[in-house]
Amino acid sequence: MKEKVHQTVLVLDFGGQYKELIARTVRSLKVHSVILPGATPAEEVAKLAPIGIILTGGPFSVYAEDSPKADPALFGLGIPVLGICYGMQMMSAALGGEVSPCSVSEYGTTEVRVTEECVLFEGVKTPMQTLMSHTDYVSRVPEGFRITAVTDNCPAAAVACDGKKLYGVQLHPEVERTRGGRRIIRNFLYKVCGAKGDYTMDAYIENEVRRIREQAGEHEIVLGLSGGVDSAVAAALIERAVPDRLTCIFVDHGMMRKNERAEIEEAFGGKSLNLVCVDAKDRFLSRLAGVTEPEQKRKIIGEEFVRVFESESAKYDDCFLAQGTIYPDVIESGANNSANIKSHHNVGGLPKESRFVGIIEPLRGLFKDEVRALGRKLGLPETIVNRQPFPGPGLAVRCVGEITEEKLGILREADAVFREEMAKGGVKADQYFAVLTSMRSVGVVGDFRTYGYVVALRAVRTTDFMTCEYVHVPYAVLDRASKRIVDEISGAGRVVYDVTGKPPATIEWE
């Protein structure tokens, strides 16, 4: 199958945390995007014939000796360029401008005011609330450039050289917290680069099917099916690429939600996925006995998953391991030069000694909303596409401290109550669950002293799962959930609600 050629925008990476968010936004606007190293030679860029180039942010100062730089010839190719944050500063310095330390750094939400008409800001309501994160700024713009936007502390929040189609913004238009940011990127793609919008999810499926076939060859494929949307979509995509060569293994590690296994067997057991269910409860819980450190728990669970998959795939001479890894998993695990926030069991590759010949991860560069859209295109039912996200380690990352049968039982029931009350109350949230904390608190029931665990409830709203805001759950719903948890579940003594966003928190607790 020959890959269809689409108009492409290159995202040149300079260590920016949000590079994949940029690529995702471009894709969502129906333009193909490719991420390449920031120092990619201009000659190679020209050969790819992109319709536009986006320079990412990065944790550097352009005047530092070891700071990454783009090939200066890049700006003379006649290809439109949009520099974001560090990308804007670097482009300005390369073309003869000056970059200086800020007298007042800008972090977080910052108001930007457009001072001159610019194609980037057409249709954008101003002043606009944006996300800023910088300690340097463009103190003198290059010849031929003009300033198009400012903030209270940044006299050059956006710059433009219309004749050469070179633009820069100090703000981050790729994140949800920047109001109008998507419009800025759209304007760059369609009004500056002349995009036709010829890249769709159908095109993604076509290209990924081709890649899976090329990678797998004649090998069998074993996929870890958790029952969540990520692994389900990965299974559907692989099944389309290599029919009858996929075996899906569901591992019941004893840390599933209430009735989870039965629901998964009902949802997937009748499909042509060759579903195998493995009861590995004792195996996982024995390895986790006495372990309290979150990273150690995640690493143990990750290794045990692989070993179970290896054992179940022993009937094949050699095969690939497939996983529903998505991009937020990759970022949080410290891959792609990002900070390690927390390890994910499906990130990091295979153990040094493994019988698998390799890993197939067809969703690795996608975000959750893209995965859901892909699932719909593949014909998966909404019950699967919109299934509440559930981490691979299961309740292990929602049970703070040591994992015991008693604590899992309390957590499983508390989580079920909260989910029931959220459904009854019609509360909309992208993810919601209960957490069993390591704290216990004194209470009184029937004139007797109790000393039960503190249960934390959490509900968040997010699109990309890279950031989130907590949901304002009605007090009536929280009240019913709290009363039921304390009244119905032995060992639960107190209920609290988590009102922390991401950042500074993560969505899960461990």
C-alpha positions as CSV (number, residue, x, y, z in Angstrom):
1,M,0.0,0.0,0.0
2,K,1.5,3.3,-1.1
3,E,1.3,6.2,1.4
4,K,-0.8,9.1,0.1
5,V,1.1,12.4,0.0
6,H,-0.5,15.2,1.9
7,Q,0.4,18.8,2.5
8,T,2.7,18.8,5.5
9,V,3.7,21.3,8.2
10,L,7.0,20.6,9.9
11,V,7.2,21.1,13.7
12,L,10.9,21.7,14.5
13,D,11.5,20.7,18.1
14,F,13.8,22.7,20.4
15,G,12.9,20.7,23.6
16,G,9.5,22.2,24.0
17,Q,7.1,20.4,26.4
18,Y,4.2,21.0,24.1
19,K,5.6,20.0,20.7
20,E,3.1,17.2,20.4
21,L,0.3,19.6,21.3
22,I,1.3,21.7,18.4
23,A,1.4,18.7,16.0
24,R,-2.0,17.6,17.4
25,T,-3.6,21.0,16.9
26,V,-2.3,21.0,13.3
27,R,-3.7,17.6,12.7
28,S,-7.1,18.5,14.2
29,L,-7.2,21.3,11.6
30,K,-6.8,18.7,8.8
31,V,-3.2,19.4,8.0
32,H,-0.6,16.6,8.2
33,S,2.3,17.4,10.7
34,V,5.7,15.9,11.2
35,I,8.0,16.6,14.1
36,L,11.8,16.8,13.4
37,P,14.8,17.9,15.4
38,G,15.2,21.7,15.6
39,A,18.7,21.5,13.9
40,T,17.4,19.7,10.8
41,P,19.4,21.2,7.9
42,A,17.6,23.6,5.6
43,E,18.5,21.5,2.7
44,E,16.7,18.5,4.2
45,V,13.7,20.7,5.0
46,A,13.5,21.9,1.4
47,K,13.4,18.4,0.1
48,L,10.3,17.6,2.2
49,A,8.6,20.6,0.6
50,P,6.4,21.6,3.6
51,I,3.8,24.3,3.3
52,G,4.9,25.8,6.6
53,I,7.3,25.4,9.5
54,I,6.5,25.8,13.3
55,L,9.4,26.4,15.7
56,T,8.6,25.1,19.2
57,G,9.4,26.6,22.6
58,G,12.2,25.2,24.8
59,P,13.8,25.6,28.2
60,F,16.8,27.6,26.8
61,S,18.1,31.1,26.4
62,V,19.2,32.0,22.9
63,Y,22.3,33.8,24.1
64,A,23.6,30.7,25.9
65,E,26.5,29.0,24.1
66,D,24.9,25.6,24.1
67,S,21.4,26.7,23.2
68,P,19.9,24.8,20.2
69,K,19.6,26.8,17.0
70,A,17.8,26.3,13.7
71,D,19.8,26.4,10.4
72,P,19.8,30.1,9.6
73,A,19.2,29.2,5.9
74,L,15.8,28.0,7.0
75,F,14.5,31.5,7.0
76,G,15.5,32.1,3.4
77,L,13.7,29.1,1.9
78,G,10.5,31.1,1.2
79,I,8.5,28.7,3.4
80,P,6.2,30.4,6.0
81,V,7.5,30.1,9.6
82,L,5.8,30.5,12.9
83,G,8.1,30.8,16.0
84,I,6.5,30.0,19.4
85,C,8.1,31.3,22.6
86,Y,11.8,30.2,22.3
87,G,11.2,29.7,18.6
88,M,10.2,33.3,18.2
89,Q,13.3,34.5,20.1
90,M,15.7,32.3,18.2
91,M,14.3,33.4,14.8
92,S,14.6,37.0,15.9
93,A,18.2,36.6,17.0
94,A,19.1,34.7,13.9
95,L,17.8,37.5,11.7
96,G,19.6,40.3,13.5
97,G,17.3,41.1,16.3
98,E,18.2,41.1,20.0
99,V,16.9,39.0,22.9
100,S,17.3,40.1,26.5
101,P,16.4,38.8,30.0
102,C,13.0,39.9,31.2
103,S,12.8,42.4,34.0
104,V,9.6,40.6,35.1
105,S,9.2,37.0,33.9
106,E,5.8,35.8,32.8
107,Y,4.5,32.5,33.9
108,G,0.9,31.3,33.7
109,T,-2.1,33.2,32.5
110,T,-1.2,36.6,30.9
111,E,-3.3,39.1,29.0
112,V,-2.1,39.9,25.5
113,R,-3.2,43.0,23.6
114,V,-3.1,43.2,19.8
115,T,-1.6,46.6,18.8
116,E,-1.5,46.2,15.0
117,E,-3.5,44.3,12.5
118,C,-1.9,40.9,11.7
119,V,-3.2,37.9,9.8
120,L,-2.5,35.7,12.8
121,F,-5.0,37.5,15.0
122,E,-7.9,37.7,12.4
123,G,-11.1,36.6,14.1
124,V,-9.4,36.5,17.6
125,K,-11.1,38.4,20.4
126,T,-8.7,40.7,22.1
127,P,-7.4,41.3,24.7
128,M,-6.9,37.6,25.0
129,Q,-6.0,35.4,28.0
130,T,-3.0,33.3,27.1
131,L,-0.4,31.0,28.7
132,M,3.1,32.5,28.9
133,S,6.2,30.9,30.2
134,H,9.4,32.8,29.5
135,T,12.3,34.6,31.2
136,D,13.6,36.3,28.0
137,Y,12.0,38.5,25.4
138,V,12.7,40.1,22.0
139,S,14.1,43.5,23.0
140,R,14.8,44.6,19.4
141,V,13.0,43.1,16.4
142,P,14.9,42.3,13.2
143,E,14.9,44.6,10.2
144,G,11.6,44.3,8.3
145,F,9.7,43.0,11.3
146,R,7.0,44.8,13.3
147,I,5.5,44.3,16.7
148,T,1.9,43.2,16.6
149,A,1.0,42.5,20.2
150,V,2.2,43.3,23.7
151,T,1.6,42.5,27.4
152,D,2.2,44.7,30.5
153,N,5.7,43.2,30.9
154,C,6.6,42.1,27.3
155,P,6.8,44.9,24.7
156,A,7.0,42.3,21.9
157,A,4.5,39.6,22.5
158,A,4.1,38.9,18.8
159,V,6.1,40.0,15.7
160,A,5.6,39.8,12.0
161,C,7.5,40.1,8.7
162,D,4.6,39.8,6.3
163,G,6.7,40.1,3.1
164,K,8.7,37.0,4.0
165,K,5.8,35.3,5.9
166,L,7.8,35.0,9.1
167,Y,5.8,35.3,12.3
168,G,6.5,34.9,16.0
169,V,4.4,34.8,19.2
170,Q,5.7,34.7,22.8
171,L,2.5,33.1,23.9
172,H,1.6,29.4,23.6
173,P,-1.3,29.1,21.1
174,E,-1.2,25.3,21.3
175,V,-2.6,25.0,24.8
176,E,-6.2,25.1,25.9
177,R,-5.5,27.9,28.4
178,T,-4.8,30.3,25.5
179,R,-8.1,31.7,24.4
180,G,-8.1,32.0,20.6
181,G,-4.9,30.0,20.3
182,R,-6.4,27.5,18.0
183,R,-7.6,30.3,15.7
184,I,-4.0,31.7,15.6
185,I,-2.7,28.4,14.4
186,R,-5.5,28.0,11.9
187,N,-4.8,31.5,10.5
188,F,-1.2,30.5,10.0
189,L,-2.1,27.3,8.3
190,Y,-4.8,28.5,6.0
191,K,-4.2,32.3,5.5
192,V,-0.4,32.2,5.5
193,C,0.6,28.7,4.3
194,G,-2.4,28.1,2.0
195,A,-3.5,24.8,3.5
196,K,-6.2,22.8,1.7
197,G,-7.2,20.7,4.7
198,D,-6.6,17.4,3.0
199,Y,-5.5,15.3,6.1
200,T,-8.3,13.4,7.9
201,M,-8.6,10.5,10.4
202,D,-9.2,8.3,7.4
203,A,-5.8,9.2,6.1
204,Y,-4.3,8.4,9.5
205,I,-5.9,5.0,9.4
206,E,-4.6,4.3,5.9
207,N,-1.0,5.3,6.8
208,E,-1.0,3.5,10.1
209,V,-2.4,0.3,8.6
210,R,0.5,0.3,6.1
211,R,3.1,0.9,8.9
212,I,1.7,-2.0,11.0
213,R,1.8,-4.4,8.1
214,E,5.4,-3.4,7.3
215,Q,6.5,-3.6,10.9
216,A,4.8,-6.9,11.8
217,G,5.7,-8.7,8.6
218,E,4.5,-12.3,9.0
219,H,4.7,-12.3,12.8
220,E,1.8,-12.8,15.2
221,I,0.8,-9.9,17.5
222,V,-0.1,-10.1,21.2
223,L,-1.9,-7.0,22.6
224,G,-2.6,-6.1,26.2
225,L,-6.3,-5.3,26.3
226,S,-7.2,-3.3,29.4
227,G,-10.8,-2.6,28.3
228,G,-10.1,1.1,28.0
229,V,-10.5,3.1,24.9
230,D,-6.8,3.2,24.1
231,S,-6.2,-0.5,24.0
232,A,-9.5,-1.1,22.3
233,V,-8.8,1.3,19.5
234,A,-5.3,-0.1,19.1
235,A,-6.8,-3.6,18.8
236,A,-9.3,-2.5,16.2
237,L,-6.6,-0.8,14.1
238,I,-4.2,-3.8,14.3
239,E,-7.0,-6.2,13.4
240,R,-7.8,-4.1,10.3
241,A,-4.1,-4.2,9.3
242,V,-3.4,-7.9,10.0
243,P,-6.6,-9.9,10.3
244,D,-6.5,-13.2,12.2
245,R,-3.0,-12.6,13.6
246,L,-4.0,-10.7,16.7
247,T,-4.4,-12.2,20.2
248,C,-5.8,-9.9,22.9
249,I,-4.9,-10.7,26.5
250,F,-6.8,-9.2,29.3
251,V,-4.9,-9.5,32.6
252,D,-7.0,-9.4,35.7
253,H,-4.4,-8.3,38.2
254,G,-6.8,-8.1,41.1
255,M,-6.9,-4.3,41.1
256,M,-9.8,-3.7,38.7
257,R,-12.9,-1.7,39.4
258,K,-16.1,-3.3,40.6
259,N,-17.5,-5.7,38.0
260,E,-14.7,-4.6,35.5
261,R,-13.8,-8.1,34.3
262,A,-17.3,-9.1,33.6
263,E,-17.9,-5.9,31.6
264,I,-14.8,-6.4,29.6
265,E,-15.6,-10.0,28.8
266,E,-19.1,-9.0,27.7
267,A,-17.8,-6.1,25.6
268,F,-15.0,-7.9,23.8
269,G,-15.5,-11.6,24.2
270,G,-17.9,-11.9,21.2
271,K,-15.6,-10.0,18.8
272,S,-13.1,-11.4,16.4
273,L,-10.2,-10.4,18.6
274,N,-9.3,-13.8,20.0
275,L,-9.7,-12.6,23.6
276,V,-7.8,-14.5,26.4
277,C,-8.6,-13.6,30.0
278,V,-5.8,-14.3,32.6
279,D,-6.4,-14.4,36.3
280,A,-3.1,-13.1,37.7
281,K,-4.4,-11.6,41.0
282,D,-2.1,-13.6,43.3
283,R,0.9,-13.0,41.1
284,F,0.6,-9.2,41.2
285,L,-0.5,-8.8,44.8
286,S,2.4,-11.0,46.1
287,R,4.9,-8.9,44.2
288,L,3.4,-5.7,45.6
289,A,3.2,-6.8,49.2
290,G,4.9,-4.3,51.5
291,V,5.7,-1.8,48.6
292,T,4.6,1.8,49.3
293,E,6.7,3.9,46.9
294,P,4.6,4.9,43.8
295,E,7.3,4.5,41.2
296,Q,8.3,1.1,42.6
297,K,4.7,0.0,42.4
298,R,4.4,1.1,38.8
299,K,7.7,-0.6,37.7
300,I,6.6,-3.9,39.4
301,I,3.3,-3.8,37.6
302,G,4.9,-3.0,34.3
303,E,7.3,-5.9,34.5
304,E,4.6,-8.3,35.6
305,F,2.4,-7.3,32.7
306,V,5.2,-8.2,30.2
307,R,5.9,-11.5,31.9
308,V,2.3,-12.5,31.8
309,F,2.1,-11.6,28.1
310,E,5.2,-13.6,27.5
311,S,3.8,-16.6,29.2
312,E,0.5,-16.4,27.4
313,S,2.2,-16.0,24.0
314,A,4.6,-19.0,24.5
315,K,2.7,-21.0,21.8
316,Y,4.1,-18.7,19.2
317,D,7.7,-19.0,18.0
318,D,8.1,-15.2,18.0
319,C,5.7,-12.4,18.0
320,F,5.2,-8.6,18.6
321,L,3.8,-7.1,21.8
322,A,1.2,-4.4,21.0
323,Q,0.1,-1.7,23.4
324,G,-2.4,1.2,23.5
325,T,0.3,3.7,24.5
326,I,-0.7,7.3,23.9
327,Y,1.3,10.5,24.0
328,P,0.4,11.8,27.5
329,D,1.8,8.4,28.8
330,V,5.0,9.0,27.0
331,I,5.5,12.6,28.2
332,E,4.8,11.8,31.9
333,S,7.2,8.9,31.8
334,G,10.1,11.2,30.9
335,A,10.5,10.2,27.2
336,N,11.4,12.6,24.4
337,N,13.7,14.6,26.8
338,S,10.8,15.6,29.1
339,A,10.9,15.4,32.9
340,N,9.9,12.1,34.5
341,I,6.6,12.8,36.3
342,K,5.6,9.2,36.8
343,S,6.3,5.9,35.1
344,H,3.6,4.3,32.9
345,H,3.6,0.5,32.6
346,N,3.4,0.7,28.8
347,V,6.3,3.1,28.3
348,G,10.0,2.3,28.4
349,G,10.2,-0.6,26.0
350,L,10.7,-4.3,26.8
351,P,12.8,-5.7,29.6
352,K,16.4,-6.5,28.7
353,E,15.5,-10.2,28.5
354,S,12.3,-10.6,26.6
355,R,11.0,-13.1,24.0
356,F,9.1,-10.5,22.0
357,V,10.7,-9.4,18.8
358,G,9.5,-5.8,19.2
359,I,6.7,-3.4,20.2
360,I,3.8,-2.1,18.1
361,E,2.3,1.2,19.4
362,P,0.0,2.6,16.7
363,L,-1.4,5.4,19.0
364,R,1.9,6.6,20.6
365,G,1.7,10.1,19.0
366,L,-2.0,10.7,19.7
367,F,-4.0,12.4,22.4
368,K,-7.1,11.0,24.1
369,D,-9.5,13.0,22.0
370,E,-7.8,11.8,18.8
371,V,-8.0,8.2,20.0
372,R,-11.7,8.6,20.6
373,A,-12.2,10.1,17.1
374,L,-10.1,7.2,15.6
375,G,-12.3,4.7,17.5
376,R,-15.4,6.1,15.9
377,K,-13.9,6.0,12.5
378,L,-13.0,2.3,13.1
379,G,-16.6,1.6,14.0
380,L,-16.3,1.0,17.7
381,P,-19.5,1.5,19.7
382,E,-19.8,4.6,21.9
383,T,-19.9,2.5,25.0
384,I,-16.2,1.7,24.3
385,V,-15.2,5.0,22.8
386,N,-16.5,7.0,25.8
387,R,-15.5,4.5,28.4
388,Q,-14.2,6.1,31.6
389,P,-10.4,6.1,31.4
390,F,-8.8,3.6,33.8
391,P,-5.0,3.3,34.2
392,G,-3.2,0.1,33.4
393,P,-2.0,-0.4,37.0
394,G,-5.7,-0.1,38.0
395,L,-6.6,0.7,41.6
396,A,-2.9,0.3,42.5
397,V,-2.3,4.0,41.7
398,R,-5.5,5.1,43.5
399,C,-4.6,3.2,46.7
400,V,-1.9,5.3,48.4
401,G,0.7,3.3,50.3
402,E,0.8,-0.5,50.6
403,I,-1.8,-2.4,48.7
404,T,-3.8,-4.9,50.6
405,E,-7.0,-6.9,49.9
406,E,-8.8,-4.9,52.6
407,K,-7.8,-1.5,51.2
408,L,-8.7,-2.6,47.7
409,G,-12.1,-3.7,48.8
410,I,-12.8,-0.4,50.5
411,L,-11.6,1.5,47.4
412,R,-13.5,-0.6,44.9
413,E,-16.8,0.0,46.7
414,A,-16.2,3.7,47.3
415,D,-15.3,4.1,43.6
416,A,-18.5,2.3,42.5
417,V,-20.6,4.6,44.8
418,F,-19.1,7.8,43.4
419,R,-19.5,6.7,39.8
420,E,-23.1,5.8,40.5
421,E,-23.9,9.1,42.1
422,M,-22.1,11.0,39.3
423,A,-24.3,9.2,36.8
424,K,-27.5,9.8,38.8
425,G,-26.7,13.5,39.1
426,G,-25.9,13.8,35.3
427,V,-22.5,15.4,36.1
428,K,-20.3,15.7,33.0
429,A,-16.6,14.9,33.6
430,D,-13.8,13.4,31.5
431,Q,-12.5,11.3,34.3
432,Y,-13.8,10.7,37.9
433,F,-12.9,8.2,40.6
434,A,-12.2,7.6,44.2
435,V,-8.8,7.4,45.9
436,L,-8.0,5.6,49.2
437,T,-5.5,7.8,51.0
438,S,-3.0,6.5,53.5
439,M,-4.6,8.6,56.2
440,R,-7.0,7.4,58.8
441,S,-9.1,9.7,60.9
442,V,-11.1,9.5,64.1
443,G,-14.9,9.4,63.8
444,V,-18.0,8.5,65.8
445,V,-20.7,6.1,64.8
446,G,-23.5,5.1,67.2
447,D,-21.6,6.7,70.1
448,F,-18.6,4.5,69.3
449,R,-15.1,5.7,68.2
450,T,-14.1,4.8,64.7
451,Y,-10.8,5.1,62.9
452,G,-11.4,4.7,59.2
453,Y,-9.6,5.6,56.0
454,V,-10.0,9.0,54.4
455,V,-11.4,8.6,50.9
456,A,-10.7,11.3,48.3
457,L,-13.0,11.9,45.3
458,R,-11.7,13.5,42.1
459,A,-13.4,14.6,38.9
460,V,-11.7,16.5,36.1
461,R,-12.4,18.1,32.8
462,T,-9.8,17.8,30.0
463,T,-9.4,17.3,26.3
464,D,-5.7,16.4,25.9
465,F,-5.1,14.9,29.4
466,M,-1.9,17.0,29.5
467,T,-3.8,19.6,31.6
468,C,-7.1,19.6,33.4
469,E,-9.4,21.5,35.6
470,Y,-11.4,20.1,38.5
471,V,-15.2,19.7,38.0
472,H,-17.5,21.7,40.2
473,V,-19.5,18.7,41.2
474,P,-22.9,19.8,42.8
475,Y,-22.9,19.7,46.6
476,A,-25.9,17.5,46.5
477,V,-24.0,14.8,44.5
478,L,-21.0,15.0,46.8
479,D,-23.3,14.9,49.9
480,R,-25.0,11.7,48.7
481,A,-21.7,10.0,47.7
482,S,-20.1,11.0,51.0
483,K,-23.0,9.6,53.1
484,R,-23.2,6.4,51.2
485,I,-19.4,5.8,51.3
486,V,-19.2,6.3,55.1
487,D,-22.6,4.5,55.9
488,E,-22.2,1.5,53.5
489,I,-18.5,0.7,53.4
490,S,-16.8,-0.6,56.5
491,G,-13.4,0.9,57.0
492,A,-14.2,4.3,55.3
493,G,-14.3,7.0,57.9
494,R,-14.2,10.4,56.0
495,V,-14.6,11.8,52.5
496,V,-12.9,14.8,50.9
497,Y,-13.0,16.3,47.4
498,D,-9.9,17.1,45.4
499,V,-10.0,20.6,43.8
500,T,-6.5,20.7,42.3
501,G,-5.9,21.1,38.6
502,K,-3.1,19.8,36.4
503,P,-0.6,21.3,36.8
504,P,0.4,21.5,39.6
505,A,-1.2,18.0,40.3
506,T,-1.5,15.1,37.9
507,I,-4.9,13.5,37.2
508,E,-4.1,10.4,39.1
509,W,-2.7,10.5,42.7
510,E,0.2,8.1,42.2
